[in-house]
Amino acid sequence: MAVSNSLQTRASSGKLTVSQFLSGEKVRASLNKMLGTEKEAQKFVSSILSATSTNLALQECDNSTILSAALLANALNLSLSPQLGLAYLVPFDDKKNNRTVATFVLGYKGYIQLAIRSGNYKKINVIAIKEGEFVKYDPLTEELFVHIIADDEEREAKPTIGYYAMFELCNGFIKTLYWSKKKMLVHADKYSKAFSLNGTGGKYPKVSYADYEAGKVPETEMWKYSSFWYKDFDAMAYKTMLRQLISKWGIMSIDMQTAYENDSKAMEDSDDYVVAPEDYITPAEQKAKELKADAPENSLLGAAQAVSDTTEG
Protein backbone atom coordinates (compact mmCIF):
# COMPACT_ATOMS: atom_id res chain seq x y z
CA MET A 1 0.00 0.00 0.00
CA ALA A 2 1.52 3.31 -1.06
CA VAL A 3 1.66 5.93 1.65
CA SER A 4 4.40 8.25 0.45
CA ASN A 5 1.80 10.80 -0.53
CA SER A 6 -0.62 9.90 2.25
CA LEU A 7 -1.77 13.41 3.05
CA GLN A 8 -2.58 14.17 -0.59
CA THR A 9 -4.22 10.76 -1.04
CA ARG A 10 -6.40 11.25 2.02
CA ALA A 11 -7.38 14.72 0.89
CA SER A 12 -8.39 13.54 -2.59
CA SER A 13 -10.27 10.51 -1.26
CA GLY A 14 -12.09 12.45 1.43
CA LYS A 15 -10.38 10.57 4.28
CA LEU A 16 -9.48 12.55 7.35
CA THR A 17 -5.89 12.90 8.46
CA VAL A 18 -5.06 11.79 12.01
CA SER A 19 -5.02 15.40 13.15
CA GLN A 20 -8.40 16.15 11.53
CA PHE A 21 -9.93 12.98 12.99
CA LEU A 22 -8.76 13.80 16.51
CA SER A 23 -9.98 17.39 16.14
CA GLY A 24 -13.53 16.24 15.35
CA GLU A 25 -16.19 17.44 17.76
CA LYS A 26 -17.48 13.96 18.66
CA VAL A 27 -13.98 12.56 19.17
CA ARG A 28 -12.97 15.52 21.34
CA ALA A 29 -16.11 15.19 23.44
CA SER A 30 -15.55 11.45 23.91
CA LEU A 31 -11.91 11.94 24.90
CA ASN A 32 -12.82 14.67 27.38
CA LYS A 33 -15.34 12.32 28.98
CA MET A 34 -13.01 9.29 29.05
CA LEU A 35 -9.90 11.13 30.23
CA GLY A 36 -11.64 13.41 32.70
CA THR A 37 -10.57 16.86 31.57
CA GLU A 38 -9.92 18.73 28.33
CA LYS A 39 -6.35 19.30 29.49
CA GLU A 40 -5.70 15.55 29.76
CA ALA A 41 -7.40 14.98 26.41
CA GLN A 42 -5.14 17.55 24.75
CA LYS A 43 -2.09 15.90 26.26
CA PHE A 44 -3.27 12.52 24.99
CA VAL A 45 -3.86 13.87 21.47
CA SER A 46 -0.39 15.43 21.43
CA SER A 47 1.16 12.04 22.22
CA ILE A 48 -0.64 10.45 19.26
CA LEU A 49 0.43 13.22 16.89
CA SER A 50 4.01 12.87 18.06
CA ALA A 51 3.95 9.11 17.49
CA THR A 52 2.38 9.31 14.01
CA SER A 53 3.93 12.44 12.53
CA THR A 54 7.19 10.85 11.31
CA ASN A 55 5.75 7.44 10.38
CA LEU A 56 4.12 7.53 6.96
CA ALA A 57 2.64 4.04 7.24
CA LEU A 58 0.93 4.97 10.52
CA GLN A 59 -0.63 8.00 8.86
CA GLU A 60 -2.31 5.64 6.41
CA CYS A 61 -3.88 3.48 9.14
CA ASP A 62 -7.57 3.46 9.93
CA ASN A 63 -7.94 6.39 12.33
CA SER A 64 -10.19 4.50 14.74
CA THR A 65 -7.51 1.83 15.21
CA ILE A 66 -4.91 4.50 15.99
CA LEU A 67 -7.21 5.88 18.67
CA SER A 68 -8.04 2.46 20.13
CA ALA A 69 -4.39 1.40 20.36
CA ALA A 70 -3.40 4.74 21.91
CA LEU A 71 -6.22 4.49 24.46
CA LEU A 72 -4.92 1.08 25.53
CA ALA A 73 -1.42 2.49 26.02
CA ASN A 74 -2.91 5.38 27.98
CA ALA A 75 -4.95 3.02 30.19
CA LEU A 76 -1.74 1.15 31.00
CA ASN A 77 0.06 4.46 31.61
CA LEU A 78 2.71 3.60 29.01
CA SER A 79 4.17 6.37 26.87
CA LEU A 80 4.11 5.89 23.10
CA SER A 81 7.35 7.82 22.65
CA PRO A 82 9.66 5.61 20.52
CA GLN A 83 12.63 6.97 22.45
CA LEU A 84 11.37 5.40 25.71
CA GLY A 85 10.68 1.98 24.22
CA LEU A 86 7.73 1.19 26.49
CA ALA A 87 5.00 0.74 23.86
CA TYR A 88 4.49 1.45 20.18
CA LEU A 89 1.83 2.11 17.59
CA VAL A 90 2.70 -0.25 14.75
CA PRO A 91 0.95 -0.45 11.33
CA PHE A 92 -0.10 -3.94 10.26
CA ASP A 93 -1.86 -5.30 7.19
CA ASP A 94 -5.43 -6.39 7.89
CA LYS A 95 -5.87 -8.42 4.71
CA LYS A 96 -9.26 -9.77 5.75
CA ASN A 97 -10.76 -6.27 5.79
CA ASN A 98 -8.43 -4.79 3.15
CA ARG A 99 -7.05 -2.04 5.37
CA THR A 100 -4.04 -1.02 7.40
CA VAL A 101 -4.52 -0.93 11.15
CA ALA A 102 -2.53 0.58 13.99
CA THR A 103 -1.82 -1.98 16.70
CA PHE A 104 -0.61 -1.66 20.27
CA VAL A 105 2.77 -3.39 20.65
CA LEU A 106 4.51 -3.68 24.01
CA GLY A 107 8.25 -3.02 24.18
CA TYR A 108 10.54 -5.03 26.46
CA LYS A 109 10.92 -2.00 28.71
CA GLY A 110 7.13 -1.97 28.99
CA TYR A 111 7.23 -5.50 30.45
CA ILE A 112 9.81 -4.36 33.00
CA GLN A 113 7.79 -1.23 33.84
CA LEU A 114 4.59 -3.19 34.43
CA ALA A 115 6.43 -5.80 36.51
CA ILE A 116 7.93 -3.10 38.74
CA ARG A 117 4.57 -1.38 39.21
CA SER A 118 2.93 -4.62 40.30
CA GLY A 119 5.03 -4.62 43.47
CA ASN A 120 5.64 -8.38 43.15
CA TYR A 121 9.17 -8.26 41.76
CA LYS A 122 12.26 -7.64 43.88
CA LYS A 123 14.61 -8.00 40.90
CA ILE A 124 14.14 -8.35 37.15
CA ASN A 125 16.76 -8.21 34.41
CA VAL A 126 17.50 -9.23 30.83
CA ILE A 127 20.86 -8.92 29.08
CA ALA A 128 22.77 -10.07 26.03
CA ILE A 129 25.68 -12.44 26.57
CA LYS A 130 28.67 -11.50 24.45
CA GLU A 131 31.28 -13.61 22.69
CA GLY A 132 33.92 -14.78 25.16
CA GLU A 133 31.69 -14.36 28.24
CA PHE A 134 29.74 -17.63 28.27
CA VAL A 135 31.13 -20.53 30.33
CA LYS A 136 28.09 -22.79 30.78
CA TYR A 137 24.42 -22.84 31.66
CA ASP A 138 22.96 -25.65 33.77
CA PRO A 139 19.24 -26.01 32.92
CA LEU A 140 18.68 -28.24 35.96
CA THR A 141 19.88 -25.73 38.54
CA GLU A 142 19.28 -22.75 36.23
CA GLU A 143 22.75 -21.42 36.99
CA LEU A 144 24.56 -19.36 34.37
CA PHE A 145 28.35 -19.17 34.57
CA VAL A 146 29.87 -16.22 32.72
CA HIS A 147 32.87 -13.92 32.75
CA ILE A 148 31.40 -10.50 31.98
CA ILE A 149 33.74 -8.20 30.07
CA ALA A 150 34.40 -5.24 32.37
CA ASP A 151 35.08 -2.62 29.70
CA ASP A 152 31.72 -1.42 28.35
CA GLU A 153 33.05 -0.28 24.97
CA GLU A 154 34.92 -3.53 24.42
CA ARG A 155 31.84 -5.49 25.48
CA GLU A 156 29.49 -3.62 23.13
CA ALA A 157 31.83 -4.28 20.20
CA LYS A 158 31.60 -8.05 20.72
CA PRO A 159 28.93 -10.06 18.87
CA THR A 160 25.99 -11.39 20.91
CA ILE A 161 25.91 -15.17 21.38
CA GLY A 162 22.95 -15.54 23.76
CA TYR A 163 20.38 -13.95 26.06
CA TYR A 164 19.74 -14.26 29.79
CA ALA A 165 16.70 -13.16 31.77
CA MET A 166 15.85 -13.52 35.46
CA PHE A 167 13.49 -12.33 38.14
CA GLU A 168 13.21 -12.62 41.88
CA LEU A 169 9.81 -12.19 43.49
CA CYS A 170 9.36 -10.43 46.80
CA ASN A 171 8.50 -13.82 48.34
CA GLY A 172 11.96 -15.13 47.41
CA PHE A 173 11.05 -17.20 44.32
CA ILE A 174 13.74 -16.93 41.63
CA LYS A 175 13.49 -17.97 37.99
CA THR A 176 16.11 -17.69 35.24
CA LEU A 177 16.22 -18.43 31.52
CA TYR A 178 19.01 -18.65 28.96
CA TRP A 179 18.66 -18.93 25.18
CA SER A 180 21.48 -19.08 22.66
CA LYS A 181 21.25 -16.61 19.80
CA LYS A 182 20.81 -19.57 17.46
CA LYS A 183 17.68 -20.59 19.37
CA MET A 184 16.40 -17.00 19.25
CA LEU A 185 16.97 -16.84 15.48
CA VAL A 186 14.97 -20.03 15.00
CA HIS A 187 12.19 -18.59 17.20
CA ALA A 188 12.08 -15.37 15.14
CA ASP A 189 12.06 -17.33 11.88
CA LYS A 190 9.13 -19.44 13.11
CA TYR A 191 6.91 -16.73 14.59
CA SER A 192 7.60 -13.58 12.57
CA LYS A 193 6.11 -13.51 9.08
CA ALA A 194 8.47 -10.71 8.01
CA PHE A 195 11.71 -12.29 9.27
CA SER A 196 13.67 -14.92 7.38
CA LEU A 197 16.69 -16.72 8.77
CA ASN A 198 17.79 -18.34 5.52
CA GLY A 199 16.40 -15.89 2.98
CA THR A 200 13.38 -16.06 0.71
CA GLY A 201 12.53 -16.14 -2.98
CA GLY A 202 9.43 -14.88 -4.74
CA LYS A 203 8.54 -11.40 -5.94
CA TYR A 204 10.43 -9.64 -3.15
CA PRO A 205 13.32 -11.98 -2.19
CA LYS A 206 15.29 -11.46 1.00
CA VAL A 207 18.87 -12.39 1.79
CA SER A 208 19.70 -14.58 4.77
CA TYR A 209 19.97 -12.91 8.17
CA ALA A 210 23.72 -13.59 8.14
CA ASP A 211 24.05 -11.64 4.88
CA TYR A 212 21.81 -8.90 6.28
CA GLU A 213 24.09 -8.55 9.32
CA ALA A 214 27.09 -8.49 6.99
CA GLY A 215 25.62 -5.48 5.19
CA LYS A 216 24.91 -7.30 1.94
CA VAL A 217 21.62 -5.49 1.29
CA PRO A 218 21.48 -2.54 -1.15
CA GLU A 219 20.03 0.64 0.33
CA THR A 220 17.23 0.54 -2.25
CA GLU A 221 16.05 -2.82 -0.86
CA MET A 222 16.15 -2.00 2.85
CA TRP A 223 12.38 -1.47 2.86
CA LYS A 224 11.99 -5.27 2.86
CA TYR A 225 13.76 -5.49 6.22
CA SER A 226 11.47 -3.18 8.20
CA SER A 227 10.51 -5.80 10.81
CA PHE A 228 11.76 -5.00 14.30
CA TRP A 229 13.59 -8.33 14.21
CA TYR A 230 15.85 -6.72 11.61
CA LYS A 231 15.84 -3.18 12.94
CA ASP A 232 16.66 -4.08 16.56
CA PHE A 233 17.14 -7.82 17.03
CA ASP A 234 18.42 -7.53 20.60
CA ALA A 235 15.39 -5.52 21.74
CA MET A 236 13.03 -8.11 20.25
CA ALA A 237 15.09 -10.88 21.86
CA TYR A 238 14.87 -9.15 25.27
CA LYS A 239 11.12 -8.91 24.86
CA THR A 240 10.86 -12.58 23.90
CA MET A 241 12.89 -13.62 26.95
CA LEU A 242 10.72 -11.57 29.31
CA ARG A 243 7.50 -12.82 27.69
CA GLN A 244 8.64 -16.43 28.08
CA LEU A 245 9.82 -15.91 31.65
CA ILE A 246 6.98 -13.84 33.09
CA SER A 247 4.05 -15.48 31.29
CA LYS A 248 5.12 -18.98 32.36
CA TRP A 249 6.53 -18.43 35.84
CA GLY A 250 5.88 -14.85 36.95
CA ILE A 251 3.03 -13.11 38.73
CA MET A 252 1.01 -11.13 36.19
CA SER A 253 -0.97 -8.11 37.34
CA ILE A 254 -4.24 -7.20 35.59
CA ASP A 255 -2.40 -4.51 33.60
CA MET A 256 0.31 -6.97 32.58
CA GLN A 257 -2.28 -9.56 31.51
CA THR A 258 -4.06 -6.92 29.41
CA ALA A 259 -0.83 -5.79 27.78
CA TYR A 260 0.32 -9.38 27.19
CA GLU A 261 -2.96 -10.49 25.62
CA ASN A 262 -3.14 -7.51 23.25
CA ASP A 263 0.53 -7.78 22.37
CA SER A 264 0.15 -11.51 21.70
CA LYS A 265 -2.86 -10.90 19.47
CA ALA A 266 -0.87 -8.44 17.38
CA MET A 267 1.99 -10.91 16.99
CA GLU A 268 -0.19 -13.93 16.19
CA ASP A 269 -2.93 -12.44 13.99
CA SER A 270 -1.08 -9.92 11.84
CA ASP A 271 1.69 -9.61 9.32
CA ASP A 272 4.69 -7.59 10.38
CA TYR A 273 4.75 -3.93 9.92
CA VAL A 274 3.97 -2.36 6.60
CA VAL A 275 6.51 -0.67 4.34
CA ALA A 276 6.32 -0.68 0.54
CA PRO A 277 9.25 0.09 -1.82
CA GLU A 278 8.01 3.59 -2.63
CA ASP A 279 7.49 4.36 1.05
CA TYR A 280 10.94 3.48 2.36
CA ILE A 281 12.79 6.38 3.96
CA THR A 282 16.59 6.27 4.12
CA PRO A 283 18.20 6.90 7.54
CA ALA A 284 19.31 10.36 6.41
CA GLU A 285 15.81 11.26 5.24
CA GLN A 286 14.28 9.95 8.48
CA LYS A 287 16.70 12.05 10.54
CA ALA A 288 15.81 15.13 8.49
CA LYS A 289 12.09 14.48 9.08
CA GLU A 290 12.66 14.11 12.83
CA LEU A 291 14.64 17.35 12.98
CA LYS A 292 11.91 19.13 11.04
CA ALA A 293 9.26 17.67 13.33
CA ASP A 294 11.14 18.90 16.40
CA ALA A 295 11.33 22.46 15.03
CA PRO A 296 9.00 24.96 16.82
CA GLU A 297 7.60 26.23 13.53
CA ASN A 298 6.24 22.82 12.60
CA SER A 299 2.48 23.28 12.82
CA LEU A 300 1.68 19.71 13.83
CA LEU A 301 4.27 18.93 16.48
CA GLY A 302 4.69 22.56 17.39
CA ALA A 303 1.10 22.60 18.59
CA ALA A 304 1.56 19.23 20.28
CA GLN A 305 4.67 20.46 22.07
CA ALA A 306 2.85 23.55 23.21
CA VAL A 307 0.16 21.39 24.77
CA SER A 308 2.77 19.17 26.39
CA ASP A 309 4.62 22.17 27.81
CA THR A 310 1.46 23.46 29.47
CA THR A 311 0.47 20.14 31.01
CA GLU A 312 3.82 19.01 32.47
CA GLY A 313 5.44 20.48 35.56
N, C-alpha and C positions, 0 to 999 in steps of 0.2 A: 504494500500500500504506500503510495507516494505521499510524503508529508512535507517535502522541502518547501512547498508554497502553501502551507496549511492555512495561513491567515487569509490569503487570497481565495483559496478553494472554499473555505468556510463562508466567506463573504458572498461568493458567487452562487453557492448552493443554498444560502439562507440559514446555514448552521451558525449557532452562536459560538463565539470564542469562549475560552474558560472565564476570562474577565467579565464578558458580557453576561454569561450564564450566572455567575456569582453575584452580579450586580442587579439581577432581576428582583422585582419587588417581592414575589412569593418566596424566593430562595432566601432573601435577606430576612424576611419575617420569620421563616422557619428556623434559620440559624440563631436569630435573636432569642427565640423561644427555647431552643434546645440548649444553647450555651449560656443562657441567663441574662446577658447584657449585650448591648450593641457594641460595647468596647471589646468584649471577648470575641464576638462574632467578627469584628474587623481584624483582630489579631489572627484569628483562624484563617480568614480569607487571605491575608498577607502571606501566611505560611504556604498555602496552596499555590499562590502566584509565584512565590520564590522557587518552589519545587518544580513547577511546570515551565517556567519562562525560558530556560535554556535547553529543554528537551523537546525537540520537534515531534517525536513520536507520541509523547504524552499529550501534546496540544491537539493531536488528532483523535484522541480517545473520546468515547462517549462521556459527555460531561457529568452525567449522573453517577457513573462509576468512579470518576475522579473524586466527587463529593463523598460517596459512600466509603471509599478506601481512606480518605483523609479523616472522616468522622471516626472511623475505627481507631486510627492512630491517635486521634485526639482523646478518645475515650480511654485509651491505654496510657495517656500522658507521655507519648513517645514523639519526639520531634521528627519531622520529615526532612530536616536539613541533611543533604548528602554528606556534608563534612563531618557530622556527628556519627553517622553509621548506625543509628538505632533502628530506623525503619525507612522504607522507600515506597514511592509510587512507581510501579513498573508497568509499562504497556505490554499487553499480551494479545495474541490473535484469538478471537472468539469465532472460530470457523463455523460453528453451528448456527450462529446468528449473524454471520457476515459483518462483523464489526471489530473494532479494537477497543479493548477495555483496560482501564487502569486498575491495578490490583495491589492490595496491601502486601508487602513483603517485609518480613522481620529480618534485621541484620543481626550478626552474632553479638554485637554490643547490646542489642535490644534484649536478647536472652539473659545476658549478665545483669542488665538493669532491672528486669522484672524479677530475677532471682533474688537480687539484693533487697528489693522493696518488699518481698514476701516476708522477710525476717526469719526465714528458715535456714539460710545458708551462712555458715561461719566463714568458709573459704570457697572460692570458685575461680578456676583458672583454665586457660587453654593456650598452648604455645606450639610453635613449630620446632622440631628437632632438626638441627643442622648436621651436615656431613662432618664426621669426625667426633660427634658428641655421643652417639648411641653406643651403649655397651651391651645391654640386653633388657628384655622385658619378660617378666614371668607372669603369664596369664592366670596362673593358679593363685598366687599371692597378690597379684596386681601391683608388683613392684617394678618400677622403671629405674634402671641404672644408667646414668649418663655422666659425661664430663662436659659441663657447659663451658663454652668459650667465653672467657672473661671480657675480652675486648669487644664492645658492641659493634664497632665498624667492621672488624674482622668477621664477627659472627654473621652480620647481615649480608656480607659478600658471599658467604657459603651457600651452596644449594640446599634446599629443604629435602630431608629424606623421610620424615614422618611427622605425626601430630599427636600431642598428648593433652588430655583434658582430665580435670579432677574437681571434685567438690567435697566439702566436709559440712555436714549439717550441724546445727546447734546442739543436737542430741548426741553428737559424737560419731555418727555414721559417716564413713568415708567410701567413696567410689572413684575409681580411676579407669581410664581407657586409653589405649595406644593403638594407632593405625599407621602402617607404613604409607608412604606416599603412593606406592604402587596400588595398595588397596583402595586408597582415596580416588585414584584415577579410574579404577574399574567401577567404583560407585558412581562417579560423575558420568561416566560413559553409559551406564545402565539407566540412570534416572533423569538425566538432562537430555531433552530432545535436541538441543542446540549444540551440545558438546560431543566431540568425536575423538576418541583416543587414537584410533588408527587411520583416521582420514575417511572421507566419503567421496563417492562419485556423483553422477547425476548432473542436473542443470547447473547447480552451484556447488562444485566440489570443494572440499576442505582438505588441507594438508593434515598430517598427523600432529598430535599435540607436541611431540618432540621437535618436529620441524617448526611449529609455531613458536615454541620457546627459543629455538635457534634463530628466529628472525627471518625465516624463509617464506614470508608472506608479503607480497607487494602492497604498498600503501593503498592502492586502488581496490584491493580485495579485503581490506580490514573490516568492512561492514559485515562480513559473514561471521566474524568472531566477536560479536557484541554480547554474547552470554557472559554473565558475571564469572562463570567458571574460567573463561579466558581472560577477562579484564582484571580479576583479582582472585586467583585460585586459592591463595592462603585464606582470605576472608571467608570464602565459601566453605573451605575445609574446616575452619574454626566453627562455623555455624553448624556444619554437619556433625562435628564431634559433640557440641553442646546439645544438639537435638537428640542424638543417640543417647547421651549420658543422662540428661534430665528427664526425657520422656519415659525412659525405661526404669530408672532407679531414683530419680529425684522426687521432691515434693513440688507439685505444680499448683500454684495459686489459681484463682478463677481468672485473673488477668492473663496469666501465662497459658492456661488452657485455651482461652479465647484466641490469643495471638498464635499459638501453635496450630490450632485447628484451621484458622484462616490462612496461615502461611503454608500449611500442608496442602490445602485445597488448591492454592495457586500453583504449587509445584507439581501436583499430580494431574490436574485437569487442563493445564494450559501449555501451549508451546512457549519456548523462551522468548525473551523480549525482542520487540519488532524493530528491525532496521532494514531498509531496502537499499540497493546500490546508490540510487540517486539521493538518498537521505543521509548518507554517511558524512560525518563531519571530521576532518582531520584534527589531531591534537592542537595544532596551532590555531585553527579556526574556532575550536571549542573554547580555548583560552581567551581568544579575542571576544567571543560572545559573552563569556563570564565577566570580563573586564567591563564591557559595555553595559551589562546588566547591573553591575555594581556602581556605575556612575550615577550621581544624584540627578542628572538631567533625564535619565531614562524614565519615561512616564509610567511604565508598569511597575518596576521594582522600586522606583523612586517613591511612588505612592505607598507601596507596601512597607518600605523602610520607614517612612514617616509614621505610619500606623504603629509599627513595631517600637519606634523610639518613644512614642507617647504612652505605650502600655507597659513598658519595662522600666523597672527602677522606680 
